[in-house]
């Protein structure tokens, strides 16, 4: 099973439409696919239609932004019902505030001598309610302030950097509740990206389990090979199911193409077994 259960389209901060991402996933050999745009479900219908037309199995998905211990964590919801009121209303509330945050980021960049960042970022946005750091990163690369989007985050927009502006997202409890209300499975996305201490990670994973969370991403485009092994061990220790996804945003961004990740370790239970 070549599953890719984490990627993005123009509906949030990707550069390809849902149908284009579906075709790229299919061309990459993906047989089970989920589009997981940030805090929005508008891409689900076109993604499913194109996936099924191509003969891929499709799982509805979303990536929910969460604030936990003063940092941002992402929780992927898989197998969700996009018409669930609790989920749709929760995501709408989560999206509110992005515009004010974006304007504050633009002001911070102006203070560094980078003019017009907000207007520049908007050129890359299909829905202004979903403007994000990734859109600012593309503007900064376009204007030559950085060599790549990862370089932008390292120099300007990562936590603690001069252009970073925090935002209060949903709570972990809210995110898991919304996903479960929609009949879905909650998955901690790319845990290797979060700068927590071992004790904080243990607390996060313990709370996630207590709330009804089921899985973590083990093999993901945001992890190094060493982290594949590290989070496979975490899955074993906590009894998590394991997920796999490229976190694809654009052909020119990220380390991994759709469908090209290594397989999960054979002793882990794939989160997708319930949909086969």
C-alpha positions as CSV (number, residue, x, y, z in Angstrom):
1,X,0.0,0.0,0.0
2,X,1.5,3.3,-1.1
3,X,-0.3,5.7,1.2
4,X,0.2,9.4,1.3
5,X,-2.1,10.9,3.9
6,X,-0.7,14.4,4.3
7,X,-0.4,17.0,1.6
8,X,-1.8,20.5,0.6
9,X,-3.4,22.3,-2.3
10,X,-4.1,25.9,-3.3
11,X,-7.1,25.7,-1.0
12,X,-4.7,26.4,1.9
13,X,-1.0,26.9,1.3
14,X,-0.1,24.5,-1.6
15,X,0.6,25.6,-5.2
16,X,-1.4,23.0,-7.1
17,X,-5.2,22.6,-7.2
18,X,-6.8,19.6,-5.5
19,X,-7.2,17.9,-8.8
20,X,-3.6,18.6,-9.8
21,X,-2.3,17.2,-6.5
22,X,-4.5,14.1,-7.1
23,X,-2.9,13.6,-10.5
24,X,0.6,14.1,-9.2
25,X,-0.1,11.6,-6.4
26,X,-1.3,9.1,-8.9
27,X,1.7,9.7,-11.1
28,X,3.9,9.1,-8.1
29,X,2.4,5.7,-7.5
30,X,0.1,6.6,-4.6
31,X,-2.8,4.1,-4.1
32,X,-4.4,5.6,-0.9
33,X,-4.5,9.3,-0.7
34,X,-5.8,12.1,1.5
35,X,-5.7,15.9,1.0
36,X,-5.2,17.6,4.3
37,X,-5.4,21.3,3.8
38,X,-4.9,23.6,6.8
39,X,-8.1,24.3,8.8
40,X,-10.3,24.1,5.7
41,X,-12.4,21.4,3.9
42,X,-13.2,23.1,0.6
43,X,-10.8,20.9,-1.3
44,X,-12.3,17.6,-0.3
45,X,-15.0,17.2,-3.0
46,X,-12.7,18.0,-6.0
47,X,-9.9,15.9,-4.5
48,X,-12.1,12.9,-4.0
49,X,-13.7,13.2,-7.4
50,X,-10.3,13.3,-9.2
51,X,-8.8,10.5,-7.0
52,X,-11.7,8.2,-7.7
53,X,-11.6,9.0,-11.4
54,X,-7.9,7.9,-11.4
55,X,-8.6,4.7,-9.5
56,X,-7.0,5.8,-6.2
57,X,-8.7,5.1,-2.8
58,X,-9.5,8.4,-1.1
59,X,-9.7,9.4,2.6
60,X,-11.1,12.8,3.6
61,X,-8.6,14.8,5.6
62,X,-7.7,18.1,7.3
63,X,-4.8,19.5,9.2
64,X,-5.9,21.4,12.3
65,X,-3.7,24.1,13.9
66,X,-3.3,23.8,17.6
67,X,-1.6,25.7,20.4
68,X,-0.1,23.5,23.0
69,X,2.4,24.6,25.7
70,X,2.7,28.0,23.9
71,X,3.8,26.4,20.6
72,X,2.0,25.4,17.4
73,X,1.2,21.7,16.9
74,X,-0.6,20.3,13.9
75,X,-3.2,17.5,14.2
76,X,-4.3,15.7,11.1
77,X,-7.8,14.4,11.0
78,X,-8.4,11.4,8.6
79,X,-11.6,9.7,7.6
80,X,-13.7,12.8,8.6
81,X,-17.2,13.7,7.5
82,X,-16.7,17.2,5.8
83,X,-20.4,18.0,6.5
84,X,-20.0,17.7,10.3
85,X,-21.1,20.9,11.9
86,X,-18.8,20.6,14.9
87,X,-15.8,20.3,12.7
88,X,-16.8,23.0,10.1
89,X,-17.7,25.5,12.8
90,X,-14.5,24.8,14.8
91,X,-12.3,25.2,11.7
92,X,-14.0,28.5,10.9
93,X,-13.3,29.8,14.3
94,X,-9.7,28.6,14.0
95,X,-9.2,30.5,10.7
96,X,-10.3,33.8,12.3
97,X,-7.4,35.9,13.3
98,X,-5.1,34.9,10.4
99,X,-5.5,38.3,8.7
100,X,-4.5,40.3,11.8
101,X,-1.6,37.9,12.4
102,X,-0.5,38.4,8.8
103,X,-0.6,42.2,9.0
104,X,1.5,42.0,12.2
105,X,4.1,39.8,10.4
106,X,4.2,42.3,7.6
107,X,4.8,45.1,10.1
108,X,7.6,43.1,11.7
109,X,9.2,42.5,8.3
110,X,8.8,46.2,7.4
111,X,10.9,47.0,10.6
112,X,13.6,44.8,9.0
113,X,13.5,46.9,5.8
114,X,11.3,44.5,3.8
115,X,8.5,46.5,2.4
116,X,5.1,45.3,0.9
117,X,5.2,41.8,2.5
118,X,1.5,41.6,3.2
119,X,0.5,42.6,-0.4
120,X,3.2,40.4,-1.8
121,X,2.1,37.4,0.2
122,X,-1.5,37.9,-0.9
123,X,-0.4,37.2,-4.5
124,X,0.1,33.6,-3.5
125,X,-3.2,33.2,-1.6
126,X,-6.4,31.8,-3.1
127,X,-8.4,32.5,0.1
128,X,-7.3,35.6,2.2
129,X,-8.8,34.0,5.3
130,X,-6.0,31.3,5.0
131,X,-3.0,33.6,4.6
132,X,0.0,31.9,6.3
133,X,3.7,32.1,6.9
134,X,4.2,29.9,3.8
135,X,2.7,32.6,1.6
136,X,5.1,35.2,3.1
137,X,8.0,32.8,2.5
138,X,7.2,32.5,-1.2
139,X,7.1,36.3,-1.4
140,X,10.5,36.6,0.3
141,X,12.0,34.0,-2.0
142,X,10.6,35.7,-5.0
143,X,12.2,39.0,-3.9
144,X,15.5,37.5,-3.2
145,X,15.6,37.8,0.6
146,X,16.1,34.1,1.0
147,X,17.2,31.1,-1.2
148,X,14.2,28.9,-0.4
149,X,11.2,28.6,1.8
150,X,13.0,26.6,4.5
151,X,15.7,29.3,4.5
152,X,12.9,31.9,5.1
153,X,11.7,30.0,8.2
154,X,15.3,29.7,9.4
155,X,16.0,33.4,9.0
156,X,12.8,35.2,9.4
157,X,9.6,33.4,10.2
158,X,10.4,30.4,12.4
159,X,9.5,30.7,16.1
160,X,11.9,33.1,17.8
161,X,12.9,34.8,14.5
162,X,12.3,38.5,13.9
163,X,9.3,38.1,11.6
164,X,7.5,35.5,13.7
165,X,4.1,36.4,15.2
166,X,2.4,33.9,17.5
167,X,-1.3,33.1,17.2
168,X,-3.6,31.3,19.5
169,X,-5.0,28.4,17.6
170,X,-7.5,25.7,18.8
171,X,-6.7,23.7,21.9
172,X,-5.6,20.1,21.6
173,X,-8.8,19.0,23.2
174,X,-10.9,21.0,20.7
175,X,-9.1,19.6,17.7
176,X,-9.4,16.0,18.8
177,X,-13.0,16.5,19.7
178,X,-13.9,18.0,16.3
179,X,-12.2,15.2,14.5
180,X,-13.8,12.5,16.6
181,X,-17.3,14.2,16.2
182,X,-16.8,14.0,12.4
183,X,-16.1,10.3,12.7
184,X,-12.4,10.7,12.0
185,X,-9.1,9.6,13.5
186,X,-6.7,12.1,15.1
187,X,-3.0,11.9,14.1
188,X,-0.1,14.0,15.5
189,X,1.5,15.5,12.4
190,X,5.3,15.4,11.9
191,X,6.2,15.3,15.7
192,X,9.9,15.7,14.8
193,X,9.3,19.4,14.0
194,X,8.3,20.4,17.5
195,X,10.9,21.8,19.9
196,X,9.7,20.1,23.1
197,X,11.7,18.5,25.8
198,X,11.4,14.7,26.3
199,X,9.1,15.4,29.3
200,X,6.9,17.8,27.3
201,X,6.6,15.2,24.5
202,X,5.6,12.5,26.9
203,X,3.0,14.9,28.4
204,X,1.7,15.8,24.9
205,X,1.4,12.2,23.8
206,X,-0.3,11.2,27.0
207,X,-2.8,14.0,26.8
208,X,-3.4,13.1,23.1
209,X,-4.2,9.5,24.0
210,X,-6.5,10.5,26.9
211,X,-8.5,12.7,24.6
212,X,-8.9,9.9,22.1
213,X,-6.0,10.5,19.7
214,X,-4.9,7.3,17.9
215,X,-1.8,7.8,15.7
216,X,1.3,9.7,14.9
217,X,3.1,10.4,11.6
218,X,6.2,8.3,11.6
219,X,7.4,8.5,8.0
220,X,6.8,12.0,6.7
221,X,8.6,14.5,4.4
222,X,9.2,16.6,7.5
223,X,11.3,13.9,9.2
224,X,14.9,12.8,8.6
225,X,15.7,9.0,8.4
226,X,16.9,9.1,12.0
227,X,13.5,10.6,13.0
228,X,11.7,7.8,11.1
229,X,13.3,5.4,13.6
230,X,12.8,7.7,16.6
231,X,9.1,8.1,16.0
232,X,8.6,4.4,15.2
233,X,10.0,3.8,18.7
234,X,7.5,6.4,20.1
235,X,4.7,4.6,18.3
236,X,5.7,1.3,19.8
237,X,6.1,2.8,23.3
238,X,2.8,4.6,23.4
239,X,0.8,2.1,21.3
240,X,0.1,4.5,18.5
241,X,-1.0,3.5,15.0
242,X,1.5,4.9,12.4
243,X,0.8,7.3,9.5
244,X,2.8,8.2,6.4
245,X,2.6,11.4,4.3
246,X,4.8,13.6,2.2
247,X,3.5,17.0,3.5
248,X,3.7,18.0,-0.1
249,X,3.1,21.7,-0.8
250,X,4.7,22.4,-4.2
251,X,7.0,20.7,-6.7
252,X,9.8,23.1,-5.8
253,X,9.4,22.9,-2.0
254,X,10.1,20.2,0.5
255,X,12.3,17.2,0.6
256,X,9.9,14.5,-0.7
257,X,7.6,13.9,-3.6
258,X,4.1,12.4,-3.3
259,X,4.4,8.7,-3.1
260,X,8.2,8.5,-2.7
261,X,8.6,8.0,1.0
262,X,9.9,4.8,2.5
263,X,7.4,2.3,3.8
264,X,6.5,2.1,7.5
265,X,8.4,-0.4,9.6
266,X,6.6,-3.7,9.3
267,X,5.8,-4.2,13.0
268,X,3.8,-1.0,13.2
269,X,0.0,-0.9,12.7
270,X,-0.8,1.5,9.8
271,X,-3.6,4.0,10.6
272,X,-5.1,3.2,7.2
273,X,-6.0,-0.4,7.9
274,X,-9.5,0.6,8.9
275,X,-10.2,2.0,5.4
276,X,-9.1,-1.0,3.4
